[in-house]
Amino acid sequence: MQKRIMLILSFIAQLLGFHAFAQDQALPQNSLVIQTKSLLWRVSGKELSKPSYVFGTIHAICQEDYFFSEKMNKALNESNQLILEVNLSDPAMNSELQQSMLLPEGKRLRDYFSGDEKYQQFAGKLKSVADIDIELFSHFKPFVLISALTMQEYKCPTTVSYEMKLMEAVASRNVPVSGLETAVSQLQIFDMMKNDEIEHLLFDAVTKDSSENEQEAKLISLYKQEDLEGLFQLMSQSAELKGHEAALLTIRNQNWSTVLPAMMRREPSFIAVGAAHLPGKEGVLNLLRKQGYTVDAVK
């Protein structure tokens, strides 16, 4: 189950491209149906002299599934600013991220378990399943260990981050990169979990479930078809994910739609955020429309 949750969340939180998180989350059910299949949307009108583009990413994907079409490349080349969820080119981000991985003084990974027996049971499974000594992670937050376990589950030899690919593509033109939030603010979302939720997820992370493969394949297939509505519906139906949707999606979408207008007025922008942030009544696309912008699928 941990890989399915991670895959779903990789459509939501940008840092999943580098560190895989697991969290009990649910997507809102108030989908605003998107008829046109496209990951790329043009934002124009109102006070914009030139259009900007919104692109839905998956933050970690196998190399063989990665694609970036001519229409996407054209939109990127027409943009004078790259906007990501987090400015991954900022050197300060790495320092912030490393600090955010550590548990506070006096707290250990074992403290998330309901008792020493549960902790020892998990430690034994971790060693037998993944050949990992739990003491190596004793001072780190649980998502670091879950990240390591999840990356072991990828069947492909190489994974790709759309964000890294985009930054590489604009580097030769000296296009500036901006972020909509900080690394610390993204990770704080995952600090909201209760200890029993974390214990449950850690045990899930060392439990193999062969039935996950079909849903994982469907998620990737829908992404490659540029089917935002299909992705939205499939993720909404996931029985394992529940709660905290406001912190994970809705509030962030609202915050982004507030700051994006000024950024787009300043420069025509290529805005790349997790695909799950685009559809729905509270999705970025509809929130921009409600502000008076014309938002069209790029076919």
Backbone as CSV, one residue per row, in Angstrom:
resi,resn,N_x,N_y,N_z,CA_x,CA_y,CA_z,C_x,C_y,C_z
1,MET,0.808,-1.210,0.000,0.000,0.000,0.000,0.840,1.259,0.000
2,GLN,2.048,1.218,0.598,2.832,2.443,0.715,3.204,3.017,-0.632
3,LYS,3.459,2.169,-1.637,3.833,2.696,-2.932,2.643,3.349,-3.611
4,ARG,1.449,2.788,-3.463,0.260,3.387,-4.049,0.011,4.763,-3.454
5,ILE,0.119,4.874,-2.119,-0.073,6.163,-1.473,0.981,7.150,-1.946
6,MET,2.244,6.700,-1.999,3.309,7.579,-2.461,3.060,8.043,-3.887
7,LEU,2.596,7.129,-4.747,2.363,7.487,-6.139,1.258,8.525,-6.233
8,ILE,0.182,8.332,-5.480,-0.896,9.316,-5.471,-0.381,10.668,-4.986
9,LEU,0.391,10.647,-3.913,0.906,11.896,-3.374,1.945,12.540,-4.279
10,SER,2.538,11.758,-5.164,3.522,12.351,-6.062,2.864,13.241,-7.105
11,PHE,1.535,13.188,-7.193,0.792,14.123,-8.031,0.466,15.401,-7.243
12,ILE,0.839,15.428,-5.963,0.391,16.513,-5.089,1.550,17.331,-4.526
13,ALA,2.548,16.698,-3.922,3.613,17.406,-3.215,4.918,17.326,-3.975
14,GLN,5.488,18.468,-4.299,6.644,18.505,-5.184,7.851,17.777,-4.633
15,LEU,8.096,17.852,-3.350,9.295,17.235,-2.794,9.261,15.720,-2.899
16,LEU,8.118,15.161,-3.318,8.062,13.716,-3.567,8.971,13.320,-4.707
17,GLY,9.372,14.276,-5.533,10.300,13.965,-6.600,11.666,13.592,-6.072
18,PHE,11.907,13.918,-4.791,13.223,13.681,-4.206,13.143,12.861,-2.934
19,HIS,12.044,12.967,-2.207,11.850,12.194,-0.982,10.401,11.745,-0.967
20,ALA,10.155,10.450,-0.931,8.796,9.920,-1.008,8.137,9.974,0.361
21,PHE,6.932,10.534,0.404,6.197,10.615,1.654,5.008,9.686,1.612
22,ALA,4.549,9.233,2.773,3.281,8.518,2.867,2.425,9.240,3.897
23,GLN,1.124,9.363,3.590,0.250,10.130,4.464,-1.179,9.720,4.210
24,ASP,-1.997,9.673,5.266,-3.417,9.401,5.088,-4.088,10.681,4.614
25,GLN,-4.345,10.771,3.323,-4.960,11.948,2.730,-6.087,11.510,1.826
26,ALA,-7.018,12.413,1.578,-8.063,12.146,0.603,-8.219,13.340,-0.308
27,LEU,-8.584,13.085,-1.530,-8.850,14.161,-2.457,-10.311,14.559,-2.347
28,PRO,-10.615,15.855,-2.526,-11.997,16.311,-2.418,-12.877,15.676,-3.488
29,GLN,-14.160,15.523,-3.159,-15.069,14.849,-4.065,-15.796,15.818,-5.000
30,ASN,-15.598,17.134,-4.841,-16.361,18.111,-5.607,-15.691,18.414,-6.944
31,SER,-15.497,17.377,-7.735,-14.812,17.544,-9.006,-15.627,18.387,-9.975
32,LEU,-14.963,19.333,-10.638,-15.548,20.078,-11.737,-15.038,19.405,-13.002
33,VAL,-15.926,18.739,-13.726,-15.504,17.851,-14.806,-14.715,18.599,-15.872
34,ILE,-13.538,18.061,-16.196,-12.706,18.590,-17.265,-12.904,17.703,-18.486
35,GLN,-13.451,18.297,-19.543,-13.782,17.515,-20.733,-12.559,17.240,-21.606
36,THR,-11.644,18.202,-21.693,-10.504,18.083,-22.591,-9.320,17.448,-21.871
37,LYS,-8.710,16.476,-22.513,-7.537,15.834,-21.936,-6.287,16.647,-22.248
38,SER,-5.703,17.213,-21.222,-4.465,17.979,-21.395,-3.828,18.217,-20.033
39,LEU,-2.512,18.121,-19.985,-1.761,18.491,-18.783,-1.336,19.947,-18.827
40,LEU,-1.467,20.578,-20.009,-0.976,21.931,-20.223,-2.139,22.869,-20.517
41,TRP,-2.200,23.998,-19.775,-3.309,24.939,-19.884,-2.775,26.363,-20.040
42,ARG,-3.360,27.093,-20.980,-2.964,28.481,-21.254,-3.827,29.427,-20.428
43,VAL,-3.173,30.371,-19.748,-3.872,31.383,-18.947,-3.674,32.726,-19.630
44,SER,-4.767,33.355,-20.022,-4.676,34.623,-20.751,-5.800,35.551,-20.320
45,GLY,-5.822,36.749,-20.944,-6.886,37.696,-20.659,-6.614,38.533,-19.434
46,LYS,-7.655,39.227,-19.017,-7.584,40.137,-17.894,-6.446,41.118,-18.123
47,GLU,-5.465,41.239,-17.200,-4.400,42.235,-17.357,-3.118,41.651,-17.922
48,LEU,-3.154,40.420,-18.417,-1.936,39.784,-18.906,-1.649,40.212,-20.347
49,SER,-0.440,40.732,-20.587,-0.062,41.127,-21.946,0.328,39.914,-22.778
50,LYS,0.842,38.882,-22.114,1.194,37.630,-22.774,0.675,36.480,-21.926
51,PRO,0.335,35.360,-22.544,-0.199,34.230,-21.763,0.867,33.550,-20.915
52,SER,0.416,32.920,-19.867,1.243,32.024,-19.069,0.658,30.625,-19.212
53,TYR,1.379,29.633,-18.700,0.943,28.242,-18.852,0.999,27.531,-17.505
54,VAL,0.002,26.678,-17.257,-0.028,25.836,-16.065,0.122,24.389,-16.527
55,PHE,1.085,23.687,-15.945,1.392,22.315,-16.335,1.298,21.403,-15.118
56,GLY,0.576,20.283,-15.269,0.430,19.324,-14.178,1.519,18.266,-14.227
57,THR,2.271,18.145,-13.167,3.394,17.208,-13.130,3.066,15.986,-12.286
58,ILE,3.870,14.956,-12.486,4.025,13.894,-11.491,5.488,14.007,-11.076
59,HIS,5.737,14.074,-9.795,7.050,14.497,-9.325,8.113,13.416,-9.378
60,ALA,7.707,12.167,-9.520,8.673,11.076,-9.678,8.055,10.038,-10.594
61,ILE,8.748,9.701,-11.671,8.213,8.782,-12.666,9.358,7.979,-13.270
62,CYS,9.095,6.754,-13.663,10.131,5.939,-14.294,10.575,6.574,-15.612
63,GLN,11.849,6.438,-15.896,12.417,7.033,-17.102,11.635,6.642,-18.356
64,GLU,11.230,5.384,-18.459,10.545,4.933,-19.672,9.144,5.504,-19.806
65,ASP,8.570,6.033,-18.721,7.237,6.630,-18.770,7.281,8.146,-18.932
66,TYR,8.449,8.725,-18.786,8.587,10.183,-18.889,8.335,10.639,-20.327
67,PHE,7.634,11.751,-20.482,7.441,12.361,-21.797,7.302,13.870,-21.642
68,PHE,7.681,14.596,-22.662,7.515,16.048,-22.699,7.306,16.407,-24.165
69,SER,6.064,16.702,-24.522,5.671,16.841,-25.917,6.100,18.181,-26.503
70,GLU,5.915,18.302,-27.817,6.291,19.530,-28.518,5.489,20.730,-28.022
71,LYS,4.187,20.525,-27.736,3.378,21.650,-27.245,3.881,22.134,-25.887
72,MET,4.341,21.202,-25.062,4.885,21.573,-23.756,6.201,22.320,-23.913
73,ASN,7.034,21.832,-24.796,8.323,22.471,-25.037,8.146,23.874,-25.595
74,LYS,7.171,24.047,-26.492,6.892,25.361,-27.081,6.441,26.341,-26.001
75,ALA,5.546,25.897,-25.129,5.067,26.770,-24.058,6.198,27.156,-23.116
76,LEU,7.070,26.208,-22.816,8.201,26.496,-21.939,9.127,27.527,-22.572
77,ASN,9.367,27.405,-23.855,10.253,28.340,-24.556,9.648,29.734,-24.692
78,GLU,8.325,29.827,-24.629,7.650,31.130,-24.700,7.600,31.823,-23.344
79,SER,8.010,31.129,-22.304,7.910,31.656,-20.937,9.242,32.218,-20.462
80,ASN,9.167,33.304,-19.711,10.367,33.969,-19.191,10.584,33.720,-17.709
81,GLN,9.780,32.816,-17.141,9.899,32.499,-15.723,9.352,31.093,-15.491
82,LEU,10.073,30.304,-14.713,9.611,28.976,-14.318,9.174,29.033,-12.865
83,ILE,7.930,28.654,-12.614,7.379,28.680,-11.257,7.072,27.247,-10.826
84,LEU,7.699,26.815,-9.743,7.484,25.484,-9.182,6.830,25.611,-7.809
85,GLU,6.391,24.502,-7.266,5.857,24.543,-5.899,6.928,25.033,-4.942
86,VAL,8.139,24.501,-5.106,9.290,24.904,-4.297,10.432,25.239,-5.248
87,ASN,11.130,26.314,-4.982,12.276,26.688,-5.814,13.444,25.757,-5.511
88,LEU,13.537,24.701,-6.288,14.550,23.679,-6.048,15.952,24.131,-6.427
89,SER,16.067,25.284,-7.074,17.384,25.805,-7.427,17.971,26.686,-6.333
90,ASP,17.198,26.938,-5.297,17.641,27.788,-4.198,18.549,26.984,-3.264
91,PRO,19.837,27.379,-3.124,20.757,26.627,-2.261,20.266,26.514,-0.822
92,ALA,19.529,27.521,-0.360,19.035,27.496,1.012,18.014,26.384,1.222
93,MET,17.373,25.950,0.117,16.360,24.907,0.233,16.947,23.613,0.748
94,ASN,18.142,23.247,0.265,18.771,21.999,0.701,19.054,22.002,2.191
95,SER,19.529,23.139,2.688,19.807,23.256,4.117,18.522,23.149,4.926
96,GLU,17.466,23.820,4.465,16.175,23.767,5.146,15.621,22.341,5.145
97,LEU,15.760,21.681,4.002,15.231,20.330,3.858,15.940,19.360,4.795
98,GLN,17.269,19.458,4.844,18.041,18.570,5.711,17.660,18.761,7.170
99,GLN,17.487,20.015,7.567,17.114,20.299,8.950,15.721,19.772,9.263
100,SER,14.825,19.847,8.269,13.445,19.412,8.472,13.319,17.903,8.573
101,MET,14.344,17.182,8.129,14.313,15.720,8.212,14.577,15.213,9.624
102,LEU,15.230,16.020,10.443,15.649,15.575,11.770,14.534,15.719,12.794
103,LEU,14.444,14.751,13.693,13.509,14.846,14.798,13.983,15.899,15.799
104,PRO,13.060,16.526,16.509,13.469,17.507,17.519,14.274,16.860,18.644
105,GLU,15.025,17.656,19.351,15.870,17.191,20.447,15.047,16.388,21.449
106,GLY,15.540,15.212,21.772,14.875,14.374,22.767,13.841,13.412,22.217
107,LYS,13.542,13.492,20.913,12.548,12.587,20.321,13.249,11.589,19.411
108,ARG,12.760,10.347,19.410,13.341,9.291,18.599,12.237,8.605,17.791
109,LEU,12.647,7.886,16.758,11.687,7.187,15.910,10.833,6.218,16.730
110,ARG,11.425,5.569,17.742,10.687,4.603,18.562,9.513,5.262,19.286
111,ASP,9.552,6.568,19.479,8.477,7.261,20.192,7.160,7.264,19.421
112,TYR,7.203,6.972,18.129,5.980,6.942,17.317,5.232,5.620,17.458
113,PHE,5.841,4.653,18.125,5.210,3.341,18.291,4.490,3.260,19.635
114,SER,3.453,2.434,19.675,2.612,2.339,20.872,3.304,1.642,22.028
115,GLY,4.428,1.013,21.791,5.179,0.367,22.853,6.438,-0.264,22.300
116,ASP,7.307,-0.710,23.193,8.584,-1.284,22.749,8.373,-2.561,21.952
117,GLU,7.329,-3.334,22.299,7.072,-4.576,21.569,6.765,-4.292,20.092
118,LYS,5.939,-3.258,19.859,5.613,-2.882,18.487,6.864,-2.389,17.748
119,TYR,7.675,-1.629,18.450,8.900,-1.097,17.838,9.833,-2.235,17.443
120,GLN,10.023,-3.191,18.319,10.911,-4.312,18.028,10.338,-5.189,16.909
121,GLN,9.015,-5.337,16.891,8.372,-6.095,15.825,8.631,-5.436,14.469
122,PHE,8.480,-4.107,14.449,8.729,-3.382,13.196,10.196,-3.472,12.797
123,ALA,11.099,-3.301,13.775,12.534,-3.358,13.493,12.913,-4.700,12.873
124,GLY,12.307,-5.785,13.372,12.580,-7.106,12.831,12.106,-7.241,11.392
125,LYS,10.888,-6.731,11.107,10.352,-6.801,9.750,11.194,-5.941,8.802
126,LEU,11.629,-4.786,9.280,12.438,-3.882,8.462,13.739,-4.554,8.044
127,LYS,14.349,-5.273,8.983,15.610,-5.948,8.697,15.396,-7.111,7.743
128,SER,14.337,-7.887,7.944,14.120,-9.076,7.113,13.634,-8.722,5.711
129,VAL,12.813,-7.697,5.602,12.235,-7.335,4.301,13.166,-6.450,3.482
130,ALA,13.778,-5.460,4.143,14.562,-4.471,3.402,16.044,-4.468,3.758
131,ASP,16.457,-5.301,4.711,17.842,-5.353,5.166,18.327,-3.980,5.627
132,ILE,17.459,-3.307,6.398,17.779,-1.982,6.936,17.807,-2.053,8.459
133,ASP,18.861,-1.504,9.044,18.974,-1.415,10.500,18.226,-0.166,10.951
134,ILE,17.204,-0.352,11.762,16.346,0.765,12.166,17.117,1.864,12.899
135,GLU,18.208,1.490,13.567,18.966,2.491,14.326,19.564,3.570,13.422
136,LEU,19.752,3.258,12.148,20.261,4.257,11.204,19.284,5.408,11.024
137,PHE,18.011,5.170,11.341,16.972,6.181,11.143,16.396,6.695,12.465
138,SER,17.041,6.383,13.561,16.468,6.699,14.869,16.298,8.196,15.112
139,HIS,17.136,9.029,14.476,17.072,10.480,14.696,16.332,11.207,13.577
140,PHE,15.801,10.441,12.610,15.119,11.062,11.474,13.608,10.936,11.616
141,LYS,12.895,11.864,10.985,11.440,11.794,10.968,11.004,10.573,10.154
142,PRO,9.824,10.036,10.457,9.382,8.790,9.807,9.354,8.844,8.285
143,PHE,9.056,10.028,7.687,8.936,10.068,6.239,10.257,9.747,5.549
144,VAL,11.384,9.956,6.243,12.678,9.648,5.639,12.817,8.138,5.438
145,LEU,12.429,7.368,6.442,12.478,5.914,6.333,11.461,5.415,5.305
146,ILE,10.261,5.983,5.329,9.246,5.587,4.358,9.722,5.897,2.945
147,SER,10.416,7.022,2.792,10.981,7.393,1.490,11.955,6.325,1.006
148,ALA,12.856,5.901,1.890,13.856,4.899,1.518,13.196,3.584,1.120
149,LEU,12.176,3.191,1.864,11.473,1.947,1.557,10.718,2.046,0.234
150,THR,10.107,3.197,-0.006,9.343,3.377,-1.227,10.235,3.338,-2.459
151,MET,11.385,3.976,-2.378,12.286,3.993,-3.531,12.776,2.589,-3.866
152,GLN,12.842,1.720,-2.863,13.213,0.323,-3.127,12.148,-0.394,-3.952
153,GLU,10.905,0.110,-3.887,9.793,-0.560,-4.551,9.717,-0.270,-6.046
154,TYR,10.389,0.793,-6.496,10.345,1.087,-7.929,11.018,-0.044,-8.700
155,LYS,10.330,-0.516,-9.728,10.852,-1.620,-10.529,11.800,-1.132,-11.623
156,CYS,11.762,0.165,-11.923,12.612,0.693,-12.982,13.972,1.099,-12.406
157,PRO,15.027,1.015,-13.211,16.357,1.359,-12.719,16.556,2.856,-12.492
158,THR,15.773,3.695,-13.206,15.957,5.145,-13.126,14.618,5.850,-13.016
159,THR,14.496,6.753,-12.042,13.319,7.605,-11.940,13.683,9.024,-12.359
160,VAL,12.671,9.752,-12.819,12.880,11.095,-13.355,11.983,12.069,-12.612
161,SER,12.488,13.279,-12.384,11.701,14.358,-11.803,11.406,15.389,-12.888
162,TYR,10.116,15.685,-13.102,9.755,16.715,-14.075,10.351,18.070,-13.687
163,GLU,10.393,18.331,-12.393,10.925,19.623,-11.949,12.408,19.773,-12.314
164,MET,13.181,18.744,-12.092,14.596,18.803,-12.439,14.776,18.944,-13.945
165,LYS,13.968,18.225,-14.721,14.031,18.324,-16.175,13.702,19.741,-16.641
166,LEU,12.691,20.351,-16.039,12.309,21.712,-16.411,13.408,22.709,-16.071
167,MET,14.008,22.554,-14.898,15.089,23.472,-14.517,16.282,23.325,-15.452
168,GLU,16.592,22.109,-15.837,17.684,21.892,-16.784,17.375,22.549,-18.126
169,ALA,16.105,22.480,-18.558,15.712,23.008,-19.859,15.813,24.528,-19.930
170,VAL,15.521,25.218,-18.815,15.541,26.686,-18.847,16.896,27.264,-18.449
171,ALA,17.786,26.421,-17.945,19.082,26.927,-17.458,19.882,27.614,-18.562
172,SER,19.838,27.083,-19.783,20.635,27.651,-20.880,20.147,29.034,-21.283
173,ARG,18.884,29.347,-20.971,18.327,30.672,-21.294,18.383,31.613,-20.093
174,ASN,18.969,31.151,-19.003,19.042,31.949,-17.771,17.659,32.405,-17.305
175,VAL,16.685,31.542,-17.471,15.329,31.843,-17.023,15.259,31.677,-15.510
176,PRO,14.763,32.684,-14.800,14.693,32.575,-13.338,13.663,31.543,-12.889
177,VAL,13.947,30.930,-11.735,13.044,29.943,-11.143,12.493,30.515,-9.841
178,SER,11.180,30.417,-9.657,10.533,30.899,-8.438,9.746,29.768,-7.793
179,GLY,9.452,29.928,-6.510,8.685,28.927,-5.781,7.429,29.524,-5.179
180,LEU,6.380,28.706,-5.090,5.117,29.145,-4.506,5.090,28.947,-2.996
181,GLU,5.981,28.095,-2.483,6.081,27.871,-1.051,7.473,27.343,-0.740
182,THR,7.781,27.181,0.525,9.110,26.725,0.914,9.121,25.224,1.173
183,ALA,10.322,24.659,1.191,10.463,23.236,1.510,9.927,22.943,2.903
184,VAL,10.215,23.824,3.834,9.765,23.632,5.217,8.239,23.607,5.293
185,SER,7.582,24.516,4.574,6.119,24.555,4.623,5.514,23.293,4.024
186,GLN,6.155,22.736,2.982,5.651,21.478,2.423,5.770,20.337,3.429
187,LEU,6.901,20.260,4.093,7.121,19.163,5.026,6.270,19.296,6.280
188,GLN,5.907,20.517,6.641,5.069,20.704,7.821,3.710,20.039,7.660
189,ILE,3.267,19.911,6.405,1.999,19.244,6.143,2.029,17.818,6.678
190,PHE,3.213,17.183,6.574,3.339,15.783,6.958,3.692,15.615,8.436
191,ASP,3.851,16.736,9.132,4.082,16.675,10.574,2.769,16.654,11.357
192,MET,1.651,16.748,10.648,0.343,16.825,11.302,-0.201,15.470,11.725
193,MET,0.465,14.400,11.299,-0.059,13.072,11.572,0.053,12.698,13.048
194,LYS,-0.881,11.884,13.491,-0.845,11.357,14.847,0.085,10.147,14.889
195,ASN,0.577,9.824,16.085,1.515,8.710,16.235,0.943,7.381,15.746
196,ASP,-0.336,7.121,16.016,-0.902,5.847,15.585,-1.005,5.767,14.064
197,GLU,-1.228,6.908,13.408,-1.245,6.933,11.950,0.147,6.622,11.396
198,ILE,1.156,7.192,12.033,2.530,6.973,11.588,2.930,5.514,11.789
199,GLU,2.593,4.948,12.956,2.898,3.539,13.208,2.246,2.660,12.144
200,HIS,1.009,2.960,11.808,0.283,2.187,10.795,0.994,2.282,9.444
201,LEU,1.407,3.474,9.063,2.062,3.660,7.770,3.434,2.998,7.724
202,LEU,4.147,3.026,8.827,5.457,2.380,8.863,5.322,0.865,8.672
203,PHE,4.329,0.272,9.317,4.110,-1.162,9.120,3.672,-1.453,7.682
204,ASP,2.833,-0.581,7.127,2.427,-0.750,5.730,3.633,-0.701,4.799
205,ALA,4.609,0.124,5.161,5.777,0.326,4.305,6.649,-0.920,4.185
206,VAL,6.534,-1.844,5.134,7.313,-3.082,5.042,6.419,-4.279,4.722
207,THR,5.203,-3.996,4.259,4.272,-5.045,3.866,4.131,-5.046,2.353
208,LYS,4.403,-6.159,1.728,4.321,-6.272,0.277,2.878,-6.544,-0.138
209,ASP,2.427,-5.873,-1.187,1.068,-6.058,-1.682,1.103,-6.067,-3.209
210,SER,1.043,-7.253,-3.784,1.152,-7.386,-5.235,-0.049,-6.804,-5.968
211,SER,-1.173,-6.595,-5.260,-2.372,-6.065,-5.910,-2.243,-4.587,-6.261
212,GLU,-1.193,-3.940,-5.749,-0.992,-2.513,-6.044,-0.639,-2.263,-7.499
213,ASN,-0.010,-3.217,-8.144,0.553,-2.983,-9.470,-0.477,-2.496,-10.484
214,GLU,-1.682,-3.054,-10.432,-2.704,-2.685,-11.412,-3.106,-1.225,-11.274
215,GLN,-3.323,-0.763,-10.039,-3.720,0.629,-9.857,-2.573,1.581,-10.186
216,GLU,-1.354,1.192,-9.833,-0.200,2.020,-10.176,-0.098,2.203,-11.682
217,ALA,-0.273,1.105,-12.409,-0.200,1.159,-13.872,-1.302,2.052,-14.433
218,LYS,-2.488,2.000,-13.814,-3.601,2.817,-14.294,-3.328,4.301,-14.057
219,LEU,-2.782,4.628,-12.900,-2.449,6.025,-12.616,-1.455,6.576,-13.632
220,ILE,-0.409,5.815,-13.902,0.599,6.260,-14.859,-0.001,6.352,-16.260
221,SER,-0.854,5.389,-16.608,-1.496,5.403,-17.920,-2.365,6.645,-18.091
222,LEU,-3.143,6.988,-17.075,-3.989,8.185,-17.137,-3.138,9.443,-17.274
223,TYR,-2.021,9.478,-16.586,-1.138,10.638,-16.690,-0.591,10.757,-18.122
224,LYS,-0.156,9.660,-18.685,0.393,9.683,-20.041,-0.683,10.023,-21.079
225,GLN,-1.948,9.744,-20.748,-3.064,10.132,-21.614,-3.469,11.592,-21.379
226,GLU,-2.825,12.248,-20.409,-3.132,13.640,-20.029,-4.573,13.769,-19.544
227,ASP,-5.059,12.751,-18.868,-6.445,12.692,-18.416,-6.543,13.164,-16.963
228,LEU,-6.636,14.471,-16.763,-6.714,15.026,-15.415,-7.969,14.562,-14.683
229,GLU,-9.090,14.530,-15.390,-10.334,14.118,-14.755,-10.265,12.665,-14.306
230,GLY,-9.689,11.810,-15.149,-9.540,10.411,-14.779,-8.653,10.241,-13.571
231,LEU,-7.555,10.983,-13.525,-6.662,10.948,-12.369,-7.386,11.392,-11.114
232,PHE,-8.120,12.483,-11.237,-8.834,13.046,-10.094,-9.827,12.035,-9.529
233,GLN,-10.596,11.408,-10.413,-11.606,10.445,-9.967,-10.965,9.207,-9.348
234,LEU,-9.907,8.703,-9.960,-9.258,7.504,-9.444,-8.653,7.752,-8.072
235,MET,-7.990,8.887,-7.903,-7.382,9.194,-6.617,-8.439,9.466,-5.555
236,SER,-9.567,10.052,-5.964,-10.647,10.328,-5.009,-11.249,9.050,-4.445
237,GLN,-11.185,7.971,-5.215,-11.800,6.711,-4.807,-10.888,5.846,-3.952
238,SER,-9.667,6.282,-3.703,-8.724,5.469,-2.959,-9.174,5.323,-1.506
239,ALA,-9.467,4.089,-1.108,-9.997,3.838,0.238,-8.962,4.102,1.322
240,GLU,-7.671,4.019,0.969,-6.627,4.172,1.983,-6.402,5.630,2.395
241,LEU,-6.849,6.560,1.562,-6.541,7.970,1.787,-7.730,8.696,2.389
242,LYS,-7.506,9.413,3.472,-8.598,10.115,4.122,-8.070,11.244,4.993
243,GLY,-8.834,12.346,5.051,-8.523,13.448,5.944,-7.413,14.360,5.470
244,HIS,-7.315,15.531,6.064,-6.265,16.510,5.827,-6.247,17.048,4.401
245,GLU,-7.343,16.829,3.640,-7.312,17.285,2.253,-7.203,18.802,2.146
246,ALA,-7.732,19.515,3.149,-7.644,20.977,3.104,-6.190,21.431,3.147
247,ALA,-5.412,20.860,4.077,-4.010,21.262,4.202,-3.187,20.830,3.004
248,LEU,-3.521,19.670,2.464,-2.705,19.117,1.385,-3.018,19.736,0.037
249,LEU,-4.286,20.039,-0.209,-4.676,20.534,-1.525,-5.366,21.894,-1.481
250,THR,-6.537,21.964,-0.860,-7.411,23.122,-1.007,-6.761,24.426,-0.572
251,ILE,-6.200,24.452,0.628,-5.605,25.690,1.136,-4.416,26.109,0.287
252,ARG,-3.622,25.145,-0.124,-2.457,25.460,-0.957,-2.904,26.011,-2.309
253,ASN,-3.932,25.410,-2.909,-4.453,25.920,-4.177,-4.924,27.367,-4.047
254,GLN,-5.620,27.645,-2.959,-6.112,28.999,-2.730,-4.958,29.982,-2.540
255,ASN,-3.943,29.561,-1.785,-2.776,30.426,-1.581,-2.070,30.711,-2.906
256,TRP,-1.899,29.678,-3.717,-1.202,29.847,-4.992,-1.983,30.763,-5.937
257,SER,-3.302,30.579,-5.992,-4.109,31.390,-6.906,-4.118,32.858,-6.491
258,THR,-3.754,33.136,-5.236,-3.670,34.514,-4.761,-2.380,35.192,-5.223
259,VAL,-1.270,34.436,-5.224,0.030,35.039,-5.577,0.360,34.926,-7.068
260,LEU,-0.256,33.999,-7.773,0.082,33.793,-9.181,-0.220,34.991,-10.085
261,PRO,-1.335,35.723,-9.893,-1.600,36.854,-10.790,-0.452,37.856,-10.886
262,ALA,0.107,38.250,-9.759,1.216,39.214,-9.797,2.433,38.622,-10.484
263,MET,2.686,37.350,-10.284,3.833,36.688,-10.903,3.652,36.609,-12.418
264,MET,2.422,36.324,-12.861,2.147,36.232,-14.293,2.162,37.602,-14.955
265,ARG,1.756,38.647,-14.218,1.822,40.005,-14.776,3.267,40.430,-14.996
266,ARG,4.124,40.012,-14.079,5.538,40.407,-14.155,6.226,39.776,-15.358
267,GLU,5.994,38.476,-15.574,6.617,37.761,-16.694,5.689,36.652,-17.158
268,PRO,5.635,36.390,-18.478,4.920,35.190,-18.933,5.586,33.961,-18.327
269,SER,4.801,33.116,-17.668,5.365,32.085,-16.795,4.927,30.679,-17.204
270,PHE,5.794,29.729,-16.899,5.475,28.298,-17.009,5.358,27.803,-15.576
271,ILE,4.137,27.472,-15.172,3.830,27.115,-13.785,3.646,25.608,-13.709
272,ALA,4.548,24.921,-13.020,4.522,23.458,-12.951,4.236,23.015,-11.523
273,VAL,3.046,22.444,-11.308,2.643,21.943,-9.988,2.043,20.558,-10.155
274,GLY,1.939,19.825,-9.063,1.389,18.482,-9.107,0.041,18.434,-9.806
275,ALA,-0.167,17.423,-10.650,-1.369,17.345,-11.478,-2.656,17.361,-10.666
276,ALA,-2.630,16.849,-9.442,-3.841,16.809,-8.626,-4.303,18.192,-8.201
277,HIS,-3.435,19.198,-8.320,-3.814,20.559,-7.956,-4.631,21.257,-9.039
278,LEU,-4.687,20.693,-10.248,-5.335,21.396,-11.355,-6.850,21.234,-11.411
279,PRO,-7.413,20.009,-11.351,-8.860,19.837,-11.541,-9.669,20.113,-10.285
280,GLY,-10.997,20.123,-10.462,-11.907,20.297,-9.337,-12.340,21.745,-9.150
281,LYS,-13.415,21.931,-8.404,-13.926,23.277,-8.141,-12.914,24.130,-7.389
282,GLU,-12.121,23.481,-6.530,-11.100,24.206,-5.778,-9.714,23.993,-6.370
283,GLY,-9.664,23.542,-7.613,-8.396,23.367,-8.294,-7.861,24.683,-8.839
284,VAL,-6.585,24.709,-9.137,-5.933,25.938,-9.601,-6.586,26.479,-10.868
285,LEU,-6.938,25.610,-11.799,-7.523,26.079,-13.059,-8.828,26.826,-12.826
286,ASN,-9.716,26.251,-12.019,-10.997,26.897,-11.772,-10.850,28.153,-10.926
287,LEU,-9.913,28.144,-9.981,-9.698,29.333,-9.147,-9.191,30.506,-9.983
288,LEU,-8.364,30.228,-10.984,-7.910,31.295,-11.879,-9.057,31.788,-12.759
289,ARG,-9.903,30.878,-13.216,-11.078,31.273,-14.003,-11.987,32.192,-13.187
290,LYS,-12.167,31.868,-11.916,-13.044,32.666,-11.053,-12.514,34.081,-10.857
291,GLN,-11.211,34.270,-11.083,-10.615,35.600,-10.982,-10.727,36.379,-12.290
292,GLY,-11.295,35.750,-13.320,-11.521,36.452,-14.577,-10.557,36.112,-15.691
293,TYR,-9.667,35.139,-15.455,-8.740,34.742,-16.507,-9.404,33.732,-17.450
294,THR,-8.951,33.728,-18.686,-9.348,32.695,-19.635,-8.361,31.549,-19.513
295,VAL,-8.853,30.366,-19.230,-7.996,29.192,-19.035,-8.418,28.119,-20.033
296,ASP,-7.546,27.850,-21.007,-7.862,26.909,-22.071,-6.840,25.787,-22.126
297,ALA,-7.314,24.601,-22.471,-6.408,23.472,-22.678,-5.587,23.712,-23.933
298,VAL,-4.281,23.410,-23.857,-3.415,23.461,-25.026,-3.436,22.085,-25.651
299,LYS,-3.944,21.989,-26.873,-4.124,20.692,-27.533,-2.939,20.362,-28.414
